[in-house]
């Protein structure tokens, strides 16, 4: 039973391993995954969220400010009774409440311009996010096609090694039959060894390109990472029906890097208006309400009673008789009443204050004027950057156009060269098989064929990538590769 469980576990483990290795990534999957997981993209998304928070703050500037406060205090010992005004040895409690309301009536239209600026900042950050995604698409597509190129190069090397192995077998037969000398066999063996080394180099290049692509996707399981087995054809594109100028003009309408520079100009214009608004008068309205209450007893009179321990007191004598003048000895006691309920006191002791304040900037150390100057300089700089970005785009489009056009011609030339090298090799092989051509000349012909095949693969994928880059500037998604 234990053996069966172990066997089942091994089978399950093997199945899971095979399934994990089955995943082969297409170009679109790689691009989508990179955009979803790229750290720079996530940071840029946070910038968009931050810009949206800033917009909420700009909207909040239009709302009134409302603040409330309250306090409650205890006074113990000799204190002034705030109701009677007398100093008394007592414990008092005092409660107060206040509410303040303020609203900006006019502030040089700064709040309006700040709101417009916040909207532009959201667009700018969104364009920056999209521009980063465009760069990632180009990076991933280039890395992906590099893997495809290295894979095709390895196939060419393996095919040539197999062909050389067959030549080696035939050469052995020719040597055994005395048609060619043994030196020719050694030459073929050296060629086979060289091809084996080339295969090792090609395998290493393929492995490194896969690792590079996986790193671009933030995938660390390099051993189980692979791409799909699709064979990409040379695109039949109509992009060359357009001249570089028309491609450039089309790119101006949607390129995100251009949009970012354009938004920077508009944001700088709003900054100038905001700075100029700081030189205008500002008008604010305000209203405040406050009230208070105390829990002290209220003194309403005095109660006079005769002192039982000393009921009388002498206040003088009668002249002539010397008889004492006696009067009652009264003790004065305050007559108090309980304080009114708190809410009654609040309504009786409340107060209102309202009005408006006008602030006119006259002289503040040239801060406002210098702020305007700095904003105007920043606007000019943004305009120059915008023009420079357009010039850079025009240069890039022209470069991409000529690179793609040249790559297409190079691919056509490589195909023609391959056809010629293939014909020459077949002719040399026929002569070598009958002993009319030595192994050195035969190997030279074969090496030229190998180089021609490798050049076709290189120029093919170089042309595919450069064409897609050019189409990318025309608005065609780079993932549309067949």
NORJO-V761704 format. One record per pair of residues at least 24 apart in sequence whose C-alpha atoms are under 10 Angstrom apart, sorted by the first residue. I is the first residue (numbers start at 0). J is the second residue. D is the distance in whole Angstrom. If there is no record, write none. Layout:
BEGIN
i = (I	I)
j = (J	J)
d = (D	D)
END
This chain:
BEGIN
i = (16	17	19	19	20	20	20	20	21	21	21	21	22	22	22	22	22	23	23	23	23	23	23	24	24	24	24	24	24	25	25	25	25	25	25	25	26	26	26	26	26	26	26	26	26	26	26	26	26	27	27	27	27	27	27	27	28	28	29	29	29	29	29	29	29	29	29	29	30	30	30	30	30	30	30	30	30	30	30	30	30	31	31	31	31	31	31	32	32	32	32	33	33	33	33	33	33	33	33	33	33	33	33	34	34	34	34	34	34	34	34	35	35	36	36	36	36	37	37	37	37	37	37	38	39	39	39	39	40	40	40	40	40	40	40	41	42	43	43	43	43	43	43	43	43	44	44	44	44	44	45	45	46	46	46	46	46	46	46	47	47	47	47	47	47	47	47	47	48	48	48	49	49	49	50	50	50	50	50	50	50	50	50	51	51	51	51	51	51	52	52	53	53	53	53	53	53	53	54	54	54	54	54	54	54	54	54	55	55	56	56	56	57	57	57	57	57	57	57	57	57	57	58	58	58	58	58	58	59	59	60	60	60	60	60	60	60	61	61	61	61	61	61	62	62	62	63	63	63	63	63	63	63	64	64	64	64	64	64	65	65	65	65	65	65	65	65	66	66	66	66	66	66	67	67	67	67	67	67	67	67	68	68	68	68	68	68	69	69	69	69	69	69	69	69	70	70	70	70	70	71	71	71	71	71	72	80	80	80	80	80	81	81	81	82	82	82	82	82	82	82	83	83	83	83	83	89	90	90	91	91	91	91	92	92	92	92	93	93	93	93	93	94	94	94	94	94	94	94	95	95	95	95	95	95	95	95	96	96	96	96	96	96	96	97	97	97	97	97	97	97	97	98	98	98	98	98	98	99	99	99	99	99	99	99	100	100	100	100	100	100	101	101	101	101	101	101	101	101	102	102	102	102	102	102	103	103	103	103	103	103	103	104	104	104	104	104	104	104	105	105	105	105	105	105	105	106	106	106	106	106	106	106	106	106	106	107	107	107	107	107	107	107	107	107	107	107	108	108	108	108	108	108	108	109	109	109	109	109	109	109	109	109	109	110	110	111	111	111	112	112	112	112	112	112	112	112	112	113	113	113	113	113	114	115	115	115	116	116	116	116	116	116	116	116	117	117	118	119	119	119	119	119	120	120	120	120	120	121	122	122	122	123	123	123	123	123	123	123	123	123	123	124	124	125	125	125	126	126	126	126	126	126	126	126	127	127	127	127	127	127	128	128	128	129	129	129	129	130	130	130	130	130	130	131	131	132	133	133	133	133	133	133	135	135	136	136	136	136	137	137	137	137	137	137	138	138	139	139	139	139	139	139	139	140	140	140	140	140	140	140	141	141	141	141	141	141	141	142	142	142	142	142	142	142	143	143	143	143	143	143	144	144	144	144	144	144	144	145	145	145	145	145	145	145	145	145	145	146	146	146	146	146	146	146	146	146	146	146	147	147	147	147	147	147	147	147	147	147	147	148	148	148	148	148	148	148	148	148	148	148	149	149	149	149	149	149	149	149	149	149	149	149	150	150	150	150	150	150	150	150	150	151	151	151	151	151	151	151	152	152	152	152	152	152	152	152	152	152	152	152	153	153	153	153	153	153	153	153	153	153	154	154	154	154	155	155	155	155	155	155	155	156	156	156	156	156	156	156	156	156	156	156	156	157	157	157	157	157	158	159	159	159	159	159	159	159	159	159	160	160	160	160	160	160	160	160	160	161	161	162	162	163	163	163	163	163	163	163	163	164	164	164	166	166	166	166	167	169	169	170	170	170	170	172	173	173	173	173	174	177	178	178	178	178	178	179	179	179	179	179	179	179	179	180	180	180	181	182	182	182	183	183	183	183	183	183	183	184	185	186	186	186	186	186	187	187	187	187	189	190	190	190	190	190	194	194	229	230	231	231	231	231	231	232	232	232	232	232	233	233	233	233	233	233	233	233	233	233	234	234	234	234	234	234	234	234	235	235	235	236	236	236	237	238	238	238	238	238	238	238	239	239	239	239	239	239	241	241	242	242	243	243	243	243	243	243	243	243	243	243	244	244	244	245	246	246	246	246	246	246	246	246	246	246	247	247	247	247	247	247	247	247	247	247	248	248	248	248	248	248	249	249	249	250	250	250	250	250	250	250	250	251	251	251	251	251	252	252	253	253	253	254	254	254	254	254	256	256	256	256	257	257	257	257	257	257	257	257	258	258	259	259	260	260	260	260	260	260	260	260	260	261	261	261	261	261	261	262	262	263	263	263	263	263	263	263	264	264	264	264	264	264	264	264	264	265	265	265	266	266	266	267	267	267	267	267	267	267	267	267	268	268	268	268	268	268	269	269	270	270	270	270	270	270	270	271	271	271	271	271	271	271	271	271	272	272	272	273	273	273	274	274	274	274	274	274	274	274	274	274	275	275	275	275	275	275	276	276	277	277	277	277	277	277	277	278	278	278	278	278	278	278	278	278	279	279	279	279	279	280	280	280	280	280	281	281	281	281	281	282	282	282	282	282	283	283	283	283	283	284	284	284	284	284	285	285	285	285	285	286	286	286	286	286	287	287	287	287	287	288	288	288	288	288	289	289	289	289	289	289	290	290	290	290	290	290	290	290	291	291	291	291	291	291	291	291	291	292	292	292	292	292	292	292	292	292	292	292	292	293	293	293	293	293	293	294	294	294	294	294	294	295	295	295	295	295	296	296	296	296	296	296	297	297	297	297	297	297	297	298	298	298	298	298	298	299	299	299	299	300	300	300	300	300	300	301	301	301	301	301	301	302	302	302	302	302	302	303	303	303	303	303	303	303	304	304	304	304	304	305	305	305	306	306	392	395	395	396	396	396	396	397	398	399	399	399	399	399	399	399	400	400	400	400	400	400	401	401	402	402	402	402	402	402	403	403	403	403	403	403	403	403	403	403	404	404	404	404	405	405	406	406	406	406	406	406	406	406	406	407	407	407	407	407	407	407	408	408	409	409	409	409	409	409	409	410	410	410	410	410	410	410	410	410	410	411	411	411	412	412	412	413	413	413	413	413	413	413	413	413	413	414	414	414	414	414	414	414	415	415	416	416	416	416	416	416	416	417	417	417	417	417	417	417	417	417	418	418	418	419	419	420	420	420	420	420	420	420	420	420	421	421	421	421	421	421	422	423	423	424)
j = (223	223	223	224	222	223	224	225	223	224	225	227	223	224	225	226	227	223	224	225	226	227	228	143	224	225	226	227	228	143	225	226	227	228	229	478	136	139	140	142	143	144	226	227	229	477	478	479	480	136	139	140	477	478	479	480	226	478	136	139	140	143	212	213	215	216	226	478	132	133	135	136	137	138	139	140	143	215	216	477	478	132	135	136	139	216	478	215	216	217	218	132	135	136	138	139	212	213	214	215	216	217	218	131	132	133	134	135	136	139	216	132	216	215	216	217	218	131	132	135	215	216	217	217	128	131	132	135	127	128	129	130	131	132	135	128	128	124	125	126	127	128	129	131	132	124	125	127	128	129	124	128	120	121	123	124	125	127	128	120	121	122	123	124	125	126	127	128	121	124	125	120	121	124	117	118	119	120	121	122	123	124	125	117	118	120	121	122	124	117	121	113	114	116	117	118	120	121	113	114	115	116	117	118	119	120	121	114	117	113	114	117	109	110	111	112	113	114	115	116	117	118	110	111	113	114	115	117	110	114	102	103	109	110	111	113	114	102	103	104	110	111	114	101	102	103	100	101	102	103	104	284	285	99	100	101	102	103	285	98	99	100	101	102	285	286	287	97	98	99	100	101	287	96	97	98	99	100	287	288	289	95	96	97	98	99	289	94	95	96	97	98	289	290	291	94	95	96	97	291	95	96	291	292	293	293	293	295	296	297	298	293	295	297	293	294	295	296	297	298	338	295	296	297	298	299	295	294	295	293	294	295	296	292	293	294	295	291	292	293	294	295	290	291	292	293	294	341	345	289	290	291	292	293	345	348	349	288	289	290	291	292	345	349	287	288	289	290	291	349	350	351	286	287	288	289	290	351	285	286	287	288	289	352	353	284	285	286	287	288	353	283	284	285	286	287	353	354	355	282	283	284	285	286	355	281	282	283	284	285	355	356	281	282	283	284	355	356	357	279	280	281	282	283	284	357	273	276	277	278	279	280	281	282	283	358	272	273	274	275	276	277	278	279	280	281	282	272	273	275	276	277	279	281	269	270	272	273	274	275	276	277	279	281	273	276	269	272	273	266	268	269	270	271	272	273	274	276	266	269	270	272	273	269	265	266	269	262	265	266	267	268	269	270	273	266	269	266	262	263	265	266	269	259	262	263	265	266	262	258	259	262	255	256	258	259	260	261	262	263	265	266	259	262	255	258	259	254	255	256	257	258	259	260	262	255	256	257	258	259	260	255	256	259	254	255	256	259	254	255	256	257	258	259	255	256	255	254	255	256	471	476	477	215	216	471	476	477	478	464	467	468	471	477	478	212	215	211	212	213	215	216	477	478	212	464	467	468	477	478	480	212	460	461	464	465	467	468	208	209	210	211	212	213	215	208	209	211	212	213	226	208	212	231	460	461	463	464	204	205	208	209	211	212	457	460	461	464	204	205	206	207	208	209	210	211	212	225	226	205	208	209	226	227	228	229	230	231	456	460	204	205	208	231	453	456	457	458	459	460	461	201	202	203	204	205	206	207	208	209	456	457	460	201	202	204	205	206	208	209	228	456	201	205	230	453	456	457	460	197	198	201	202	204	205	452	453	454	455	456	457	197	198	199	200	201	202	203	204	205	453	198	201	202	453	198	201	449	450	452	453	456	194	195	196	197	198	199	200	201	202	449	452	453	194	195	197	198	201	449	191	194	195	198	445	446	448	449	452	190	191	192	193	194	195	197	198	449	191	194	191	445	187	188	190	191	192	194	442	445	188	190	191	191	428	431	432	191	431	432	431	432	434	438	432	431	432	433	434	434	434	431	432	433	434	435	431	432	433	434	435	436	437	438	434	437	438	438	437	438	439	431	436	437	438	439	441	442	438	438	437	438	439	441	442	438	439	441	442	442	439	442	443	445	446	446	449	481	481	459	460	463	480	481	459	460	463	480	481	407	410	459	460	462	463	464	466	480	481	459	462	463	464	466	467	480	481	463	466	481	466	467	470	470	400	466	467	469	470	473	475	400	403	404	466	469	470	400	473	397	400	393	394	395	396	397	398	399	400	401	469	393	396	397	473	393	396	397	400	469	470	471	472	473	474	389	390	392	393	394	395	396	397	472	473	389	392	393	396	472	473	472	473	474	389	392	393	396	471	472	473	474	389	392	393	472	473	473	474	472	473	474	392	471	472	473	474	385	388	389	392	384	385	386	387	388	389	391	392	385	388	385	388	381	382	383	384	385	386	387	388	389	381	382	384	385	386	388	381	385	377	378	380	381	382	384	385	377	378	379	380	381	382	383	384	385	378	381	382	377	378	381	374	375	376	377	378	379	380	381	382	374	375	377	378	379	381	374	378	370	371	373	374	375	377	378	370	371	372	373	374	375	376	377	378	371	374	375	370	371	374	366	367	368	369	370	371	372	373	374	375	367	368	370	371	372	374	367	371	359	360	366	367	368	370	371	359	360	361	362	366	367	368	370	371	358	359	360	361	367	357	358	359	360	361	356	357	358	359	360	355	356	357	358	359	354	355	356	357	358	353	354	355	356	357	352	353	354	355	356	351	352	353	354	355	350	351	352	353	354	349	350	351	352	353	345	348	349	350	351	352	344	345	346	347	348	349	350	351	341	342	344	345	346	347	348	349	350	338	339	340	341	342	343	344	345	346	347	348	349	338	339	340	341	344	345	337	338	339	340	341	344	335	336	337	338	339	334	335	336	337	338	339	333	334	335	336	337	338	339	333	334	335	336	337	338	333	334	335	336	331	332	333	334	335	336	330	331	332	333	334	335	329	330	331	332	333	334	328	329	330	331	332	333	334	328	329	330	331	332	329	330	331	330	331	472	469	472	468	469	472	473	469	469	465	466	467	468	469	470	472	465	466	468	469	470	472	465	469	461	462	465	466	468	469	461	462	463	464	465	466	467	468	469	470	462	465	466	469	462	465	458	459	460	461	462	463	464	465	466	458	459	461	462	463	465	466	458	462	454	455	457	458	459	461	462	454	455	456	457	458	459	460	461	462	463	455	458	459	454	455	458	450	451	452	453	454	455	456	457	458	459	451	452	454	455	456	458	459	451	455	447	448	450	451	452	454	455	447	448	449	450	451	452	453	454	455	448	451	452	448	451	444	445	446	447	448	449	450	451	452	445	447	448	449	451	452	448	447	448	448)
d = (9	10	7	9	9	5	7	8	8	9	9	10	8	8	7	8	8	9	7	5	5	5	8	10	8	6	4	5	9	9	9	6	5	9	8	10	10	8	7	10	7	9	8	8	10	9	6	9	8	9	10	9	9	6	8	9	10	9	9	7	8	8	9	9	9	7	9	10	9	10	7	6	9	9	6	7	9	10	8	10	8	10	10	9	10	9	10	10	7	9	10	9	7	8	10	8	10	9	10	7	5	7	9	9	6	9	10	7	8	10	8	10	9	10	7	7	10	10	9	9	8	7	7	9	9	8	9	10	10	7	9	10	7	7	9	9	9	7	8	10	7	5	9	8	10	8	8	9	7	10	9	10	10	9	10	6	8	9	9	8	6	8	9	5	6	10	9	8	8	9	10	10	9	9	7	8	9	6	5	9	9	7	9	8	8	9	6	10	10	9	10	10	9	10	6	9	9	9	8	6	9	8	5	7	10	9	8	9	9	9	9	9	10	7	8	9	6	5	9	9	7	9	8	9	9	6	10	9	9	10	9	8	10	6	9	9	9	8	8	9	7	8	10	9	7	8	7	6	4	7	10	10	9	8	6	5	6	9	9	7	6	5	7	9	10	10	10	8	6	5	7	9	9	8	6	4	6	9	10	9	10	8	6	5	6	9	9	8	6	4	6	9	9	10	9	6	5	6	9	9	7	9	10	10	10	10	10	8	9	9	10	8	9	10	8	10	8	9	7	9	10	10	10	7	7	9	9	10	8	7	7	6	9	9	6	6	7	7	6	5	7	9	9	6	5	6	9	9	9	7	6	4	6	9	9	10	10	8	6	5	6	9	9	9	7	6	4	7	9	9	9	10	8	6	5	6	9	10	7	6	4	7	9	9	9	8	6	5	6	9	9	7	6	4	6	9	10	10	9	9	6	5	6	9	9	8	6	4	6	9	10	10	8	5	5	7	9	10	10	9	8	5	5	7	10	9	10	7	8	10	7	7	4	6	8	9	9	8	9	8	4	6	8	5	7	7	9	8	8	9	6	9	9	9	9	9	7	5	8	9	6	7	10	10	8	9	10	10	9	10	10	6	8	10	7	6	10	9	10	7	8	9	7	10	10	9	7	10	8	6	9	9	6	8	9	9	10	9	6	9	7	6	9	10	8	8	9	7	10	9	8	7	9	10	7	5	8	9	6	7	10	9	8	9	9	10	9	9	5	7	9	6	6	10	9	7	7	10	9	6	10	9	10	10	9	6	9	10	8	5	6	9	9	9	9	9	10	9	8	10	9	10	9	9	10	10	9	7	8	9	9	8	9	7	9	9	8	10	7	9	7	8	10	10	9	8	9	10	7	7	10	9	10	9	7	9	10	10	7	8	10	7	5	9	8	8	8	9	6	10	8	9	10	9	7	9	9	7	10	8	7	9	10	9	10	8	9	9	9	6	8	9	5	6	9	9	8	9	8	8	9	9	8	9	9	9	8	9	10	8	10	8	10	10	10	7	7	10	9	6	9	7	8	9	6	5	9	10	8	9	9	9	10	8	8	9	6	9	10	10	10	10	10	9	9	9	7	9	10	10	9	7	9	10	9	9	6	9	10	7	8	9	6	9	9	5	7	10	9	8	9	9	9	10	10	9	10	8	10	7	7	9	7	8	10	7	6	10	10	8	10	8	9	8	8	9	9	7	10	10	9	8	10	10	9	10	9	7	10	9	6	9	9	6	7	9	8	10	9	10	9	10	7	9	8	6	10	8	10	9	9	10	7	9	9	10	9	8	10	8	9	8	10	9	10	10	8	8	8	10	9	10	9	7	6	9	9	9	9	6	9	9	8	9	9	9	9	10	9	8	9	10	10	7	5	7	9	10	8	9	10	6	7	10	8	7	8	9	7	10	10	7	10	9	9	10	10	9	8	9	9	9	7	6	9	9	8	8	6	9	10	7	8	8	6	10	10	9	8	10	9	7	10	8	9	8	7	10	10	10	8	9	9	9	9	8	9	8	6	8	10	8	9	8	9	9	9	10	10	9	8	8	10	10	7	6	9	9	6	9	10	8	8	8	9	9	7	9	9	8	9	10	7	6	9	9	10	7	6	9	9	6	8	8	8	10	10	9	10	10	9	8	6	8	10	8	9	9	9	5	6	7	8	8	9	9	10	10	10	9	9	8	9	10	8	9	8	10	8	9	9	10	7	9	10	6	7	10	8	9	10	9	10	7	8	10	7	5	9	9	7	9	8	8	9	6	9	10	9	9	10	8	10	6	8	9	8	9	6	8	9	5	6	9	9	7	8	9	9	10	8	9	7	8	9	6	5	9	9	7	9	8	8	9	6	9	9	9	9	9	8	10	6	8	9	8	8	6	8	8	5	6	9	9	8	8	9	10	10	8	9	10	7	8	9	6	5	9	9	7	9	8	8	8	6	9	9	9	9	10	8	10	6	9	9	9	8	6	8	10	10	6	8	10	9	9	7	7	10	10	7	6	4	6	9	8	6	5	7	9	7	6	5	6	9	9	6	5	7	8	8	6	4	6	9	8	5	6	6	8	7	6	4	7	9	8	6	5	6	9	7	6	5	6	9	9	8	6	5	7	9	8	5	7	8	5	4	6	9	9	9	7	6	9	9	6	7	9	9	9	9	6	8	9	5	6	9	9	7	9	7	9	9	7	8	9	8	6	8	8	8	10	10	9	7	6	9	10	6	6	5	5	9	10	8	5	5	6	6	9	7	6	4	6	9	10	8	6	5	7	10	9	6	5	7	10	10	6	6	4	5	9	9	8	6	5	6	6	9	6	6	5	6	9	10	8	5	5	7	8	4	6	9	6	10	9	9	9	9	7	7	9	9	9	7	8	10	7	6	9	9	8	8	9	6	9	10	10	9	10	9	7	8	10	9	8	6	8	8	5	5	9	8	7	10	8	9	8	10	8	10	7	8	9	7	5	9	10	7	8	8	8	9	6	9	9	9	9	9	9	9	10	6	9	10	8	8	6	9	8	5	6	9	9	7	10	9	9	9	10	9	9	10	7	8	9	6	5	9	9	7	9	8	8	9	6	10	9	9	9	9	10	9	10	6	9	9	9	9	7	9	9	5	6	9	9	7	9	9	9	9	9	8	8	10	7	5	9	9	7	9	9	9	6	9	9	9	9	9	9	7)
END
